[in-house]
Amino acid sequence: MARVRCTPVLENAGKVLAPAAFILFAVASAALLAASPCSYALASEAAGDASLVPVYRMYNPVTSEHLWTTDVNEYYELLRSDWRQEGVAWSCPDAASPDKGAGVVRLYNAGLGTHHYTASENEIATLTESEGWTADFNGQPLFYSADEGDAGASPVYRLYNGPLSQHLLTISETEYGALPALDWTQEKVSFYAYRAQTAEFSFAGAKVCFMGDSITAGQSGIGPDTYYSRPFPAVFGEIKGCTVANVAVGGATAGANSEDGEDNTTLNQVGSVPEDSECVIMMFGTNEWGNQNELGVACGDASTTKGGLSAAIRAVRERCPGAVVYGIIPPQAVNLDDEENGLGLTLNDYKQAIREVYEAMGISVVDFSAVGFRWDCFAGDYTQLHPDAEGHVKFGQYLASSL
């Protein structure tokens, strides 16, 4: 059976809504996701079908608003201002398709600070003429609906939450059926679209690439030129039965402020990732402290920790379309986690910044720093950071049990 290459869809997972009553929405949504673990969605119903356009979904935990866009640049740029990526919501016909249905227009109300989506010309006219709404993109459709008569099309439902004064669109019957218990009112079928394919990702036989610094590369605590033959990525591959490519380089940083120069960064490392990788697992953050990198913001200055890491994740997604991406929080250093560098930042500050980027971009995280065991360290400059051979085996086993 062919394995499906796919990208993660994190549908409402981990949301925190205000007021407190709406925290239940996050809990219920996470429970719905947990009911079908490791669920991923392709960008289109038929892989490689250029006539379908993916519609991305984002969530803002500050305003509790969802946003949909077909603009991949908007999907990344909004990470700078509290938005979180949730993956592909559905796919729709492109503007040139003879089979496209009605255009779906995105409206914005500055007073409410929220968007609204509709394919109804009457609704568009009413809201823009008397209700204070303006049409984005000069009134041109954000995307086109599928033809209701198309056997492959599915309904996209609309719900409304009075206390939040917001609408929600979903192609998921499960989400549509569960949210009324959380003060959402079912309204109607808003339009039709193509459901993204889902498949459970299997590591068996998959091509997996690891990105990282000296820990991932397997550098020992003896010195920078000594490496273990079985670093934790190799152990992981043996357990999972997958083919592993390890492109990690000692000294690599998420941002461009590397002691080895701009060439040894997360973004630069992407060029070594095999293009046919089906899964990419990355671990960065331990060199940020010593190089005194600024934290920055996601999709901001690529020389900063957050800006460089988010740029690298986007580059991985573009280089390996459909690959599943996982992020690892670096392991706990023996003495450095709470010690401040020249910028007043601790290693824990950098780890938190790394976590925030992963979570904002919808990437599942494995936290090595939370593991309850430690490794024996060697004497020398590397004693506070690098695991020994036994430590690599333990971390490989832990990662395999976590994914």
N, C-alpha and C positions, 0 to 999 in steps of 0.2 A: 504494500500500500504506500503510495507516494506521501511524503511528508509535506505539509502545507507551510510555506514560509509566510510569516505574518507579523503584524505589529500589535502591541498590547492595547486593549481598550479598557481603561479604568473608569467604569461608569459610576460616577458619584462617590468613589471610594474615598474615605478619610475626610469628608467635608465637616466643617464646624460652622453651623448656621446660628445667627443671632436673630431674635431672642432665643433664650435657652430652650424653649419648647421645640424649636426646629433642629436642635441637636439630634432629635429622634430621626430626622430625615437622613442624617449622615449614618446613624447606626443601622437603620433599615436598608439603606442603599448598600452599605458595606456587606450586610448579611446577604443581600441578593447576589452580590458579586461572589461572595464566598461559597454560595450554593453551586457555582460552576467554576471551580478554580482553574487557573491557567487558561483562561479564555482570551483568544486573540482575534483580531479582525483584519481582513485584507482591505485594501483601499477601494476595491471594486468587487462586484459580484463575480466577474470572470477575470482572473488574474491577467494583467496586461491589456485589458479592454480600454483603449484610449478614448472611447466615446463616453466614458463615465468619469464624473468629477467627484473626488472625495470631499465631503463636508465635515470639517473638524469642529469639535465641541470643546469649549473652555468653561471654566468655573472661577468665580471670584469669591473667595471666602469672606471678604470684607463687606461686599454689597449683597452677597447671596444670589448674584445673577449668573445665568448661563449665557454664553454667546456662541453663535455658530458662524463659521466663515469658510470660504473656499480659498482664501488668500493665505498661502503658506507663510508669507512674510509677516502678515498680521498675526498669525498663529504663534510666531516666535517673538515678535516685537512686544506683544502684550505681556510677555513674561516679566518685563521691566516694571509693571504696575499691578502687582498682586494677582494676576490671572494664573490659573493652572491648566495645563493641557490634559485633556481627557481622551484624545485619540479620534479616530474616524467614527462619526455618529451614523452616517449612511452615505450612499453615493447617489448621484443624480445625472441625468443626461447633460451633455455639454450644449452650449448655445447653438452650435451648428447642427445638432442632431434633428433629423426630420421627425423623430418620435417624441420630442420633448413636449411636456405639458405646459401648464400655466407657469409664469414666472413668479418666484417667491421674493417679495421685496422686504428689505430690512429697514425698519423705522426706528427713530430715536426721539425720546422725549427728554429735553434738557432739564425740565423741572423735576421729573421723577428720576432722572439719571439711569434710565433703563431702555432696552431695545424691545422691539416687537416684530414678529415675522408673520407675513400673511400673503396668500395668493389671491385674496378676494379684492377685486377692484373697488367694490362698494366700501369695504372696510378701510382701504387705503385712502379713499376720497374723504370719508367721514373723519378719520383721525387726523389727516393733514389739514383739513379745512377748518375744523372747529375745536380740536382737542389738544393742540399744541405739539403735535408730532411732525417731524420732518423726515423725508425719505433719504436714506443713505445712497451714495453712488448716483446722485442726481435722478433718483427714481428708477434706475435700471435694476433689473432683478439681481439678487445676490446669487441665485441659482434657479434652475428650472425643475419643476416637479416631473415625476414620471407620469405616463398616461395611466389613468385609473384602470383602463381595460387591459393593460399589460399583465400577463399572467405572472411575470416575475417580480412585479412591483408589490410593495407592502405599504399599508397605511402608516402615516406619521401622525400620532395623536397629540392633541394640545390639552394641557391642564392649566388651571389658574389657582394661585394662592393669594387670597385676599389680604391677610396680614402683611405679606411681603410685597403685595401689588405687582406680582410678576407672573408671567406665563412660562411654561416649560414644554418643550417639544421632545417627543421620544418615539422611536420606532419599536421599542421594547414593550410587548404586551405585559410582561412581568412588572416592569416599572409603572406602567399605566394603571395596572390593577392594584398595586400596593400603595401608591401615594395618597389616595383618598383618605386613608387612615391617618394621614399626617397633615390634614387640613388642605389638601389639594383637591380641587373640583375638576372632574372630567368634563371637558367641553365637547370635543368633536374630533373627527378626522380632519386634519388641517390640509393635507395634501398627500401625495404618494411618492415613494422613493425606493431605491434598491438596497436591500439589507446586505450588510457586509458579511462575508463568509466568516464563520468561526471554526476554530480547530484547536484541539489541545496540543500544545507543543511537546514534542518528545525529544529528549536529548540523545536517545539511542541512535547511533549512526549519523548524528548531526555534525555540522562543521561549526566549531565554536572558537572564537578568537578572544584572547585575554589582552587587555591593555593595562598599563600601570607603570610603577617605578621599580626600584631595586627589590622590594619585597616580592612583588609578582614575578619578577625575572628570576628570583631564586638566589640572589646574592647572599653570601654567608656573612656571619659576624666576624670572620677572620680578617677580611679585607675586601676592597672593591673589585678585585680581579678573580675572586673565588666564588664559584656558583655550585649549587646543589644540582644533582642530575634529576631529582624529582621534586621540583617546587610544587606548591599546592595546586596550580592549574593542571599539572600532569597527573597528580593524584585524583583530582576531580574527573579528568577524562577517563582514567582507568575505571573508576567506579560507575560513571554514567554511560560508558561505552561510546563516547563521542571522539571525534578527531579534534585535537586541540592545536591551535596556532598561538604562540606566545610572543607578542611583539613588544612586551614591556622593556623599558630601558631605565637603567639606574640613574637617579637624579632627576627624573621627569617631574614636571609640575603641571598643575591645571592651568595656571596663568603663564605668561611669557617671561616672568622674572625668574629664570632658571640659572643656577650657577654655571651651567654648561652652555648658556646662551639661548637664543630664541628657538634654535632648532630642536631642543629637547623639551618639547611641550606636549600636552595632551593633543592639541589640534594638529601639530606636525606628525604625531604618531599615527594619526588616522590613515595617512598615505601608505602605511605598511599593513593595514588590515586587509586580508584577502576579500575581494569583492563578492565572492560567493559565500561569505560567512552567513550562517543562519541564526547565529546568536553571538552577541558581543558582550563581554563582561569586563567592566572597568573598575579599577581601584586607584584613586589618586588622593593626595592630601597630606602625606607625611612630609614632603619637602617644602610645603608652603611656609611652614613656620620658620625654618632656617633661612629661607630666601626672602622672608619678610614681604610676602605678596599682600597687596590690598585685597579685601574681600570682594568689593565691587557688587554689581548686580547682574542677574541673569540676562543674557543677550546684550550686555553692555560692553565695556572695554575688554577686549580679549586678553589683555595683559594681566587682568585681575583673576582671582580664583573662580568666582561665579561666571564672569564673562567668558573666560577661556574654556571652562568645562562645558557650559551650555553651547558654545560654538562648536566644540568637538562632538557633542552628542548630535547636533544637527548635521554635521559633516558625516558622521557614521551612518545616520539614517539615509542621507543622500547617496553615499557610496554603496551601501548594502540595503537597498529597498526591501522592506518586509522583514528585516532581521529583528529578532527580539533583543532588547538591550536590558541588562541588569547592572546595578551599581552596588559597590561594596564600600562600606565605611571602614577606613583603615583600622588595624588592630591597636590596642592600647599600648602606648609606650610605657616603659617602667617608671620613668621619672619626669617626663616632659609634658604630660597632658595638661597640667594646670600652670606651667611656667610661662611667663609672658616673654615675647620677643621684643624687638625694638619698637614695634608698632603698638605694643600693649595687648597683643593678641596671643591666645594660647592655642595649643594644638586642638583642644576641644572646640575652640571658636571656628577653626578651619573645618573640622569634621562636621559641625553644624551647618556651615555654609555649603559644604558638599551635599549633605542630606537635603537641604532646602532646594537645591537645583534638581536633584533626582526627583523629588516629590512634585515639584512644579512642572516637570516635564513628563509626568506619568510613568516614571521608571520604578520598578520594584527594587527594594533595598535589602541587602543582607548586611547586618551590622557585626563586623568582626570585633569591634571594641566592646561589645556586650557579652562576648564569650567568657564563660566563667573560668577557663583555664589559662595559664601562662606557659611560656616556653623557657627553657634554660638558655641563658645568653652567654655569649663568648666575651672574653676580655678584649678591651680595645675601644675604639671610637664608636663601634656599632652595637654596643651592648644594650642600649636602651631601645632598640627598634627592631632588629632583624631576628626572626625565629630560626631555630636550629632545624636539623633534618626532621626530628620528631615533631616539632612545631608545624612544619609544612604539611606533614601527614595529617595532623589533627585538623588544620584549617581546611585542607582539601576534603576531609571527611565531613566537616561541619558544613561547608558550602554545598556538598552533594546532598546532604540531608535537608538543606534549606530550599533547594530548587527542584 
